[in-house]
Amino acid sequence: MQGFKVEKSKLRREVLKVTYLSEKFVEKRLENSIEEDQSKSNKKTERILLELDGCHLRTGVKVPSERVGLTKVRKIKKSSRKIEWKETRVAFARPVEKKKERTYVAKMAKYPEIIEQLIGAAYDQGWFSESQIFTVSDGGTGLKESLEKAFSPFQFILDRPHLTKHIYEGVDAMDLPKNLITSVKDFLLSLIDSGQVELVINKLQDYQGPSAKKIENLANYLIRFKDCVHYDKFKSLGLPIGSGEVESAHKYIPQKRLKVLPNFTCKTDSNCEYGSAGAILAPLLTKRFSYISYVTEAE
């Protein structure tokens, strides 16, 4: 039995058509979740966890080519593909007590756009007027403030590994004796974990040694997130203190859907073409179109 050759440009065009239709379907589904009367819904979740993070995806945009002539198959003017890495933000909502019931959203967009979809994901998970919203994420500029505008009551939890990195860099910049560096790092983190962040801020503000400006910036960073770093308290409430859950989702939400399946492999990675909307081949071939930017793991 003989097969037939599928031109990669043809496949890319068909994928893009389905991708745009799928995006519209997803957006409508999330809008419906928001518009539904939650007071009549049987699904009410008292504590909802949100996580949000970004990754970079390889995308391509057609630009006019310097080559002269027409293409062999379609007889159109030749063009080239400009490769760019664009940030894609991934987020999910789930009940605090149920790790497997996540609703994901993912989009090449700024915070306000992805948060608008995240609101729909929260409603899909049973958000109502008395729900408590918890978010674990890094200290990205404007992220905490954007989430606070969208959700109430709201508790932001600063990703502890990110905080640890800042503390370590600050202590290293103090030029302390080597035998004290580790103990000072552990001491500051233990104070923060136990809710004594104000004491740490005061100690940093009193510092007058080398790299004083960097230490001042660290103190200001802690002032901004002083209500978000009581990690012992958060753990006692059964809440996560790291955003690894959403960071690992990059591998199976946007990135997995950019991988070309075995029947459509490219000779080299540089020759693989990715559409600006994602070139999502797996959903096309399996007809699970709603998984492009909306995924409920329970499904």
N, C-alpha and C positions, 0 to 999 in steps of 0.2 A: 504494500500500500504506500503510495507516494503522498507526501505532504505538500505544502505550498509555503512560499516565503512571505513573511509579513514584514513590510517595510517599517522600520522603526519610526519614521516620521508620521506614517499613517496611524500607527498605534498610539503615538503621542497625542495626535489630534483627537482621536476617539476618547482617550483617557481624560483629556482636558474637558471635553463636552460633558462626560459623566461627572467629573469633579465639580464643575460649576452647578450642575443640577443637584448634586448631593449637598453642596454648600447651602443652597436655597432650602432644601428639605430640612437640613439640620437647623438652620436659623429659624424656620417656621416652627419646628418642634419645640425649640427652646422658648420661643415667644408664646406658644400655647401653654407651656408649663407656667409661665409668669401670669398669663391672663386667666388661667383657671381659678375658680373661687376656692381658695385654700380652706376656708371655713367649712366647706362641704366635703372636703377630701378626708378619706379615712387614714391617709398617711401623714402623720404628724411626728416629727422628730425633734426631741427636746435639745439635743446637742449635736451640732453639725460641724465637721472638720473640713476646712478648705486648705488646699496647698496650691502654690503657683510658682513656676520656674520657667526659665528660658533656655533654649539651645539654638545652635546655628545650623541651618540646612543649606545645601548646595543647590542653587537655582540657576536657571538660564533664561536669558531674554534675547530674542532675535534682533539683530542690528544689521544694517546694510553691509554687504561684503565688498571688499576691494577687488575681488575676483571678477573677471569679465565673463559674461555668458549666462546661459540658462541651465536649470537643473535637468538631469537626464530623463526623469520620469514625468514630472508635472510641468516641465517647460516654463518655469517661473524664474524670476531673477534670483541669482544666488545670494545667500545671506550667511552670516556667521552667528554663533551663539556666545554672548557675553556671559561669563560665569560670575556669579555673585553669591556670597554667603549672607543669608538673611536670618534674622532672629525670629524664631517661632516660640511662642509662649504656650505652655501646657499647664492646665489646672484641673483640679477635680474637686468634687464635693461628695462627702459620705457621712453616714452616722458615725459618731466617735466610737461607738461600741462594735461596729460592723465593718471590718477592713475590706471585705470582699464586695461590698455594695457601692462601688464608686461610679459616679457619672463624670466622664472626662470631657473637656473642651480643649481644642488646640487651634491656634490661628497665627498667621503672620500679621501681627497687629500690635499696637501699643496697649498699655494697661487698661485705659477706659473701654476699649472694644472687647478685650478678653474678659474683663470683669462683667460687662453687660451679659455675655454668654454664661459666665459663672453664676450669675443671679438665677438664670433659668435652670442651671444644673442644681443649684441649692433648692429651688422649688420642687424639682423632680425628686429630690431626696427627702421631701417632707418639711421644708422650711415654712414656719408659720409665725405669727406675731410673738409667741412666747419662746421661740427657739433661741438658744445661745449659740453664737457663731465663734469658732476658734480658727485661727489661721496661723500656720507655720510657714515661714519663708525667710529669705535673706533680707538685708537692709537696702534693697534697691531704691534709688531715688524716686520718691513719689508713690511707691507701692503701698506702703502702710496707710498713707493719707487717702489714696483712691479707694482702698477697701473700707476704710472707716466711713466714707461718704455713702457707700452702697449697702453696708450691713450694720444692723443694730439690734440688740446689744452685741458688742464685738470685742474680742480679745486677740490681739496680735502676739504671736510668740516668735521671737527672733531665733532663727536657726542657730543652735549652739555651736556647731563646728565653725560657722562664719565668725561668731563672736570670739571663739577660742583663737582663731587665726589672728584677729586684730589684737587680742591681748598678748599673744606670743610675740608679734612683731613690735608692739609697744615696749615690752620688757627688754627685748633684744636691743632696741635702740637706746636704752638707758645706759648701756656700757657698764653693767654691774659686774662684780667678780663672778667668774664662771661657776664657782661652787654655790652661788646664791640664785642664779637665774631660774633654775627649775623650781626651787622652793617658792620664789616670789610669784611665778606664774600660777602654781598650784594654789597658793594662798589667795590671790586675787580671784581666781575662778571659784574657789570654795565660798568666798564671801558673796559673790554674785549668785551662785546657786542657792544659797540660803536666804536670799532676799535682802542682803546688805549692800546693794549696789550704790546707795548714797555714800556709804563709807569709802568705797573704792573711788567714786567720783571725787570726793574731797581729797583723798590721797594723791590722785593724779593732778588735781588742780594746784596742789601745794608743791609739786615737783619743780625744781629749778635747775636740773642738771643738763647733760647733753641731749640734743633732740627735743628740746622743750616744746617746740611748735608741734611736733608729731604727737607728743603726749597730750597736749592741749586738744588736738583734734580727736584723740581717743576719748578724752573726757566728754567732749561735746557729743560724740557718737553714743556714749552711754547715757547721757542726759536725754537724748532723743528717744532711746529705747528703754528707759529706766523702768517702765511698767510692763516690759515684755521679756524680762530675763530672770524671773523668780522660778528657776527650773525645778527646784525641789517641790515647790507647790504644784507646778504643772504636772509633774510625774505622779504626785499623790492623787490628782484628779483623773488619772488615766489618760493623760494627753501626751502626744509625742513632743519631743523637744528638738527634733531634726527634720529636715525636709527631704530626706533620702527617698521617701515613698514617691514623691512626684519626680524627683531627679531620675530615678530608675525608670519612670514611665516614658522618658524620652526614647528609650530603646524599643518600646513596643507600641507607642502611639504614633508619633510622626515618623521616626527613623525607619521603623519596620516597613512602613507603607511606601518608602522611597526605594526599597530594594527591588531590583528586577528579578523576576522569577526565572528558573532554570531555562525555560524555552525561549527566553528573550534576553540572554546575557550579551554583554558587550566585550570586545576583545581587551580593552583597557578601560580603566575607570575614567580617564580623560575623555573617552569617546561616548560615555553614557550621557544621555540627555535627560534633563529633569525640567519639567514644565514649571512655570512660575506659580501655578496653583498646586503643585505637589507631585505630579506624575505618579499618581497612586495606582499601581498596577494590581496589587493584591485584591483590593475591594472590587475592581473591575471584573476580574476573572472569577471571583467567588460570589459576586452579586451582593455583597454585604455593604451596600453603599453608605448606610447610615454610620459606618465606622470611620468615615473620613475625619470628622472633627467632633463626633459625639459617640462616646462609648460607655455603655453601662456593663460593668464586668459580669453582673449577674446574668446578662443575656448570653 
